[in-house]
């Protein structure tokens, strides 16, 4: 089933620590979360386990052709670009590096389409370089809410700063504030009885 709300998070250097801070004590939420974290492939599984240990959300490595589900966090596997098909399903593919990285945050964010049925938020966290800046510009153009980690809490302020320079960032926030913004945006998922 198509998620009504979608959050896309891009991170690089310092991202795993920041993401753990964001997801600690986060309840199951009424939407899907996509994470593109630049990291070596051998730590993908350990990273998912680390996040799963601190949140009620299900955190998993994304699989090709997988449909998005509410209450689930999908991690782009290292060395594969990830795009979304009609904002509903995941496409993984090999390709040239974009912004010197694979997976690229820009590739994932720019694959989101304008859709009256889906509300979207884009978040750029700590990291080196400019990956995610054009993705944020695209998301803002399709009416998404856009967030960058603030300079004071970023381990490396490169990516958030490049996103801010686009003029397309709505909020510059700390990890705690980003958690609260995501919870407020998605809302808590209440199971049907």
Secondary structure as GFF3:
##gff-version 3
##sequence-region A 1 193
A	DSSP	beta_strand	5	11	.	.	.	ID=ss1
A	DSSP	alpha_helix	15	23	.	.	.	ID=ss2
A	DSSP	beta_strand	32	37	.	.	.	ID=ss3
A	DSSP	three_ten_helix	41	43	.	.	.	ID=ss4
A	DSSP	alpha_helix	44	52	.	.	.	ID=ss5
A	DSSP	beta_strand	58	61	.	.	.	ID=ss6
A	DSSP	beta_strand	72	75	.	.	.	ID=ss7
A	DSSP	beta_strand	81	85	.	.	.	ID=ss8
A	DSSP	beta_strand	89	93	.	.	.	ID=ss9
A	DSSP	alpha_helix	105	110	.	.	.	ID=ss10
A	DSSP	beta_strand	119	124	.	.	.	ID=ss11
A	DSSP	alpha_helix	133	141	.	.	.	ID=ss12
A	DSSP	beta_strand	145	149	.	.	.	ID=ss13
A	DSSP	three_ten_helix	151	153	.	.	.	ID=ss14
A	DSSP	alpha_helix	158	165	.	.	.	ID=ss15
A	DSSP	beta_strand	171	173	.	.	.	ID=ss16
A	DSSP	alpha_helix	175	186	.	.	.	ID=ss17
###
